[in-house]
Amino acid sequence: MRKFILIAVSLACFADLQAQDPHFSQFFSSPLTLNPAFTGKFDGTWRLAANHRDQWPSIPKAYVTTSGSVDFGILKGKIPKGDVFGIGFSGLSDQSADAALKLNYGSVSLSYHKALDEEGYNTIGAGFQATFSSAILDRNKLTFEDQLTQNGFTNPTAETFSNGTGQNYTDLNAGILYSGSSNGVNNYYMGVSVYHINKPNLSFIDKTWNLASRITIHGGGAFPINDMLSFNASAIYQMQNKASEIVVGGALSALLNGDETNPTSVYFGSWLRVSDAIIPYVGIEINGLRIGASYDINTSALKAATASRGGSEFSVIYIKRPAEVRGIPCPRF
């Protein structure tokens, strides 16, 4: 019964809201799905990032989302010192309603950041992203009103899918990002991104459903408290058609080995999705590898259906650093 309710609600939302994007609670660990301007914006040679989210585990396979990306700087010897020219490649797979609906994305990103000072501590940049996407709807996992009889769901459905059960489309995304530091140690940043600029059609029944543009405003920073402790904070506001969310929070990090160039650190903190969930977070970082884990605890009216189990999420970010690191403060959370 739960599975049927989930499919019905998912399809109703899909129709009414003209489709919405998958999202991560650890948005700060999925840079290329947050803002294309993050491409190449880190202190190192190249960066790998991966996220996996299982939402509403009390309803088996309700929403399962996995993403991965790699990005790096290019033309480092041919652009002004302090500038960053980045390129990145990313992919995402999202399955909902026990894989009744499957979405797959592949993207290429470019960004350029211009240094505003000689050290490159303060930069402003823009990024662009082109995406090829496919959506697959499995009719065999769907049930409709006209199939319901006194013996259960038995009758053939009268629903027709004039556009088929597979849709491919291209997508355009863009963003801007400011990153700064007042002393070469702390970092603060703010960005704005727009995904689905071209509002591609994603319809299985008619031509009226389009992906609404997603507008995201985000910011954060890392602020040392002393030689051992730092506070890392971030916040995000997203709006897509009739849906919106605000997530805000932070984590305290402890440097265990005293080496800021190749740190061994632990992170403890929490984020809040306003009017929806509390999101405790723990993480560990060793020599450029950061692993994070979080769990959404539902606080909204939905907690009755989910038993307050909003979903688990895991993230991995690895930054390959050369032997001599410049130590430029860059966005981390």
C-alpha positions as CSV (number, residue, x, y, z in Angstrom):
1,M,0.0,0.0,0.0
2,R,2.8,2.4,0.9
3,K,4.4,1.7,-2.5
4,F,1.2,2.5,-4.3
5,I,0.8,5.7,-2.3
6,L,4.3,6.8,-3.1
7,I,3.9,6.2,-6.8
8,A,0.7,8.1,-6.9
9,V,2.1,11.1,-4.9
10,S,5.3,11.1,-7.0
11,L,3.4,11.2,-10.3
12,A,1.0,13.8,-9.0
13,C,3.9,16.0,-8.0
14,F,5.6,15.4,-11.3
15,A,2.6,16.6,-13.2
16,D,1.6,19.5,-10.9
17,L,5.1,21.0,-10.4
18,Q,6.4,20.4,-13.9
19,A,9.0,18.1,-12.5
20,Q,11.6,18.8,-9.8
21,D,15.3,18.1,-9.4
22,P,16.8,15.5,-7.1
23,H,18.7,17.2,-4.2
24,F,21.3,16.4,-1.6
25,S,21.3,17.4,2.1
26,Q,25.1,17.6,1.8
27,F,24.8,20.0,-1.1
28,F,28.3,21.4,-0.2
29,S,29.8,18.0,-1.2
30,S,28.3,17.9,-4.6
31,P,29.7,21.1,-6.2
32,L,28.8,20.6,-9.8
33,T,25.1,19.9,-9.1
34,L,25.0,23.1,-6.9
35,N,26.7,25.6,-9.2
36,P,28.7,25.2,-12.4
37,A,31.0,28.1,-11.2
38,F,32.5,25.7,-8.6
39,T,34.2,23.9,-11.5
40,G,38.0,24.0,-10.9
41,K,37.6,26.2,-7.8
42,F,39.7,24.4,-5.2
43,D,43.3,24.3,-4.1
44,G,44.8,21.3,-5.8
45,T,45.4,19.5,-9.1
46,W,42.1,17.7,-9.6
47,R,39.1,16.8,-7.5
48,L,36.8,13.8,-7.3
49,A,33.4,14.0,-5.7
50,A,30.6,11.4,-5.1
51,N,27.3,11.4,-3.3
52,H,24.7,8.7,-2.5
53,R,21.3,9.4,-1.0
54,D,18.6,7.0,0.1
55,Q,15.5,9.0,0.9
56,W,12.6,7.7,3.1
57,P,14.0,4.2,3.8
58,S,10.8,3.3,5.6
59,I,9.3,3.1,2.0
60,P,11.7,0.7,0.2
61,K,13.5,2.4,-2.7
62,A,11.4,5.6,-2.6
63,Y,14.2,7.8,-3.9
64,V,17.7,6.7,-4.5
65,T,20.2,9.2,-5.9
66,T,23.9,8.8,-6.8
67,S,26.2,11.4,-8.3
68,G,29.8,11.6,-9.3
69,S,32.1,14.3,-10.7
70,V,35.7,15.1,-11.6
71,D,37.1,18.6,-12.3
72,F,40.5,20.3,-12.7
73,G,42.2,23.4,-13.8
74,I,43.6,23.9,-17.3
75,L,45.9,26.3,-19.1
76,K,47.6,27.1,-15.8
77,G,50.7,28.5,-17.4
78,K,48.8,30.6,-20.0
79,I,46.4,32.6,-17.9
80,P,47.2,35.3,-15.4
81,K,48.5,34.3,-12.0
82,G,45.7,33.8,-9.5
83,D,43.1,33.1,-12.2
84,V,41.5,29.7,-12.5
85,F,40.2,28.1,-15.7
86,G,38.3,24.9,-14.8
87,I,36.7,22.0,-16.7
88,G,34.6,19.3,-15.2
89,F,32.6,16.2,-16.0
90,S,29.7,14.9,-13.9
91,G,26.9,12.4,-13.9
92,L,23.9,11.6,-11.8
93,S,21.4,8.8,-11.5
94,D,18.1,9.2,-9.8
95,Q,15.5,6.4,-9.3
96,S,12.1,7.0,-7.7
97,A,9.1,4.8,-6.7
98,D,11.0,1.6,-6.8
99,A,12.7,2.6,-10.1
100,A,9.4,3.3,-11.8
101,L,11.0,6.5,-12.9
102,K,14.7,6.7,-13.8
103,L,16.6,9.9,-14.5
104,N,20.2,9.9,-15.8
105,Y,22.3,13.0,-16.4
106,G,25.7,13.5,-18.0
107,S,27.3,17.0,-17.9
108,V,30.3,19.0,-19.1
109,S,31.2,22.2,-17.2
110,L,33.5,25.2,-17.8
111,S,34.3,28.1,-15.5
112,Y,36.7,31.0,-15.3
113,H,37.6,32.8,-12.1
114,K,39.3,36.2,-12.1
115,A,41.6,37.1,-9.3
116,L,40.8,40.5,-7.7
117,D,44.2,40.8,-5.8
118,E,47.8,39.7,-6.4
119,E,47.6,36.7,-4.0
120,G,44.4,35.3,-5.6
121,Y,42.6,35.2,-2.2
122,N,39.6,37.1,-3.7
123,T,38.1,35.9,-7.0
124,I,34.9,36.2,-8.9
125,G,33.9,33.7,-11.6
126,A,31.3,32.4,-13.8
127,G,30.5,28.8,-14.9
128,F,28.5,27.2,-17.7
129,Q,27.2,23.6,-18.0
130,A,25.7,21.6,-20.8
131,T,23.8,18.4,-19.8
132,F,22.4,15.5,-21.8
133,S,19.6,13.7,-19.8
134,S,17.4,10.7,-20.3
135,A,14.2,9.8,-18.4
136,I,12.7,6.3,-18.5
137,L,9.2,5.5,-17.1
138,D,8.4,1.8,-16.4
139,R,4.7,1.4,-17.1
140,N,4.7,-2.1,-15.6
141,K,5.4,-0.6,-12.1
142,L,2.5,1.9,-12.4
143,T,-1.2,1.5,-11.5
144,F,-4.1,3.7,-12.4
145,E,-7.6,4.4,-11.3
146,D,-9.3,2.5,-14.1
147,Q,-7.5,-0.7,-13.1
148,L,-9.0,-0.9,-9.7
149,T,-11.8,-3.5,-9.3
150,Q,-13.2,-5.4,-6.3
151,N,-10.5,-8.0,-7.0
152,G,-7.7,-5.5,-6.9
153,F,-5.8,-3.8,-9.7
154,T,-6.6,-6.1,-12.7
155,N,-8.1,-4.2,-15.6
156,P,-5.9,-2.8,-18.5
157,T,-5.3,0.8,-18.0
158,A,-6.8,3.4,-20.3
159,E,-3.8,5.7,-19.8
160,T,-1.8,6.4,-23.0
161,F,1.7,7.7,-23.3
162,S,1.7,9.6,-26.6
163,N,5.4,10.6,-26.2
164,G,6.5,7.1,-25.2
165,T,8.1,6.0,-22.0
166,G,11.6,7.3,-22.7
167,Q,12.6,10.9,-23.1
168,N,15.9,12.5,-24.0
169,Y,16.7,16.1,-23.7
170,T,19.6,18.6,-23.5
171,D,19.9,21.2,-20.7
172,L,21.8,24.4,-20.0
173,N,22.9,25.6,-16.6
174,A,25.0,28.6,-15.4
175,G,26.2,30.3,-12.3
176,I,28.4,32.9,-10.7
177,L,30.6,32.7,-7.6
178,Y,32.5,35.1,-5.4
179,S,35.2,33.6,-3.1
180,G,37.2,35.7,-0.7
181,S,39.5,35.8,2.3
182,S,40.4,38.6,4.7
183,N,43.7,37.1,5.9
184,G,44.7,34.2,3.6
185,V,43.4,31.7,6.2
186,N,39.6,32.1,6.4
187,N,37.3,31.8,3.5
188,Y,33.8,33.1,2.7
189,Y,31.8,32.7,-0.5
190,M,28.5,33.4,-2.1
191,G,27.0,32.2,-5.4
192,V,23.9,32.1,-7.6
193,S,23.1,29.5,-10.1
194,V,20.3,28.7,-12.6
195,Y,19.7,25.2,-13.8
196,H,17.4,24.3,-16.8
197,I,17.7,27.7,-18.4
198,N,16.1,26.4,-21.6
199,K,13.2,24.6,-19.6
200,P,13.4,21.4,-21.6
201,N,10.2,19.3,-22.2
202,L,9.9,16.2,-20.1
203,S,6.5,14.7,-20.9
204,F,5.3,11.2,-21.2
205,I,1.6,12.0,-21.9
206,D,1.5,15.3,-23.7
207,K,3.7,18.3,-24.5
208,T,2.7,20.4,-21.5
209,W,5.3,19.3,-18.9
210,N,8.6,21.2,-18.7
211,L,11.4,21.2,-16.3
212,A,11.0,24.6,-14.5
213,S,14.2,26.5,-14.0
214,R,15.9,26.0,-10.6
215,I,17.3,29.1,-9.0
216,T,19.8,28.6,-6.2
217,I,21.4,31.2,-3.8
218,H,24.1,29.8,-1.6
219,G,26.9,30.9,0.6
220,G,29.2,29.8,3.4
221,G,32.7,30.0,4.9
222,A,35.4,28.4,7.0
223,F,36.6,30.4,10.0
224,P,39.5,29.3,12.3
225,I,38.8,29.6,16.0
226,N,42.3,28.7,17.1
227,D,45.2,26.5,15.9
228,M,43.0,23.4,16.3
229,L,39.4,24.3,15.9
230,S,37.5,25.8,12.9
231,F,33.9,26.6,12.2
232,N,32.5,25.7,8.8
233,A,29.1,27.0,7.8
234,S,26.9,27.0,4.7
235,A,23.4,27.9,3.7
236,I,21.2,27.4,0.6
237,Y,17.9,28.7,-0.8
238,Q,16.5,26.9,-3.8
239,M,13.3,27.7,-5.7
240,Q,11.8,25.6,-8.5
241,N,8.4,26.5,-9.7
242,K,6.1,26.0,-6.7
243,A,8.6,24.3,-4.5
244,S,11.4,25.9,-2.4
245,E,13.7,24.9,0.4
246,I,16.1,26.6,2.9
247,V,18.9,24.6,4.4
248,V,21.3,26.2,6.9
249,G,23.9,24.9,9.4
250,G,27.5,24.2,10.1
251,A,30.1,21.9,11.5
252,L,33.0,22.2,13.9
253,S,36.3,20.7,12.7
254,A,39.3,19.7,14.8
255,L,42.7,19.5,13.3
256,L,44.3,16.4,14.9
257,N,47.8,16.3,13.3
258,G,48.7,20.0,13.3
259,D,49.4,20.0,9.6
260,E,47.2,22.5,7.7
261,T,48.7,21.5,4.3
262,N,47.8,17.7,4.7
263,P,45.3,17.8,7.5
264,T,43.8,15.0,9.5
265,S,40.6,16.4,10.8
266,V,37.2,15.3,12.2
267,Y,33.9,17.2,11.7
268,F,30.7,17.3,13.8
269,G,27.8,19.4,13.0
270,S,24.2,19.7,11.9
271,W,22.1,21.4,9.2
272,L,18.4,22.3,9.3
273,R,16.0,22.1,6.4
274,V,13.5,24.6,7.5
275,S,10.1,23.1,8.3
276,D,11.2,19.7,7.2
277,A,14.2,18.0,8.8
278,I,17.2,18.1,11.2
279,I,20.4,16.8,9.5
280,P,23.2,15.7,11.8
281,Y,26.6,15.4,10.1
282,V,29.9,13.7,10.9
283,G,33.0,13.6,8.7
284,I,36.7,12.8,8.6
285,E,39.4,14.2,6.5
286,I,42.8,12.5,5.8
287,N,45.4,13.9,3.3
288,G,42.9,15.5,0.9
289,L,40.2,12.8,1.3
290,R,37.0,13.8,3.1
291,I,34.2,11.4,3.9
292,G,30.9,12.6,5.2
293,A,27.7,11.0,6.5
294,S,24.4,12.6,7.4
295,Y,20.9,11.5,8.2
296,D,17.7,13.4,7.7
297,I,15.4,13.3,10.8
298,N,11.9,14.4,9.6
299,T,10.2,17.1,11.8
300,S,7.4,17.9,9.4
301,A,3.9,16.3,9.1
302,L,5.5,13.7,6.8
303,K,7.2,12.1,9.9
304,A,4.1,10.0,10.5
305,A,4.5,8.2,7.2
306,T,8.3,8.0,7.3
307,A,8.6,7.2,11.0
308,S,10.9,10.3,11.1
309,R,13.4,8.5,8.9
310,G,14.1,11.1,6.2
311,G,17.1,9.4,4.7
312,S,20.8,8.6,4.8
313,E,23.4,10.3,2.7
314,F,27.1,9.7,2.2
315,S,29.7,11.8,0.4
316,V,33.3,11.5,-0.6
317,I,35.6,14.3,-1.9
318,Y,39.2,13.8,-2.8
319,I,41.5,16.6,-3.8
320,K,44.9,15.7,-5.3
321,R,47.4,18.2,-4.1
322,P,51.0,18.8,-5.5
323,A,54.0,18.6,-3.2
324,E,54.0,22.4,-2.9
325,V,50.5,23.7,-2.2
326,R,49.8,27.5,-2.6
327,G,47.3,27.3,0.3
328,I,44.7,29.5,-1.3
329,P,41.5,29.6,0.8
330,C,38.7,28.0,-1.3
331,P,35.1,27.1,-0.6
332,R,34.8,23.8,1.4
333,F,31.3,23.7,2.9
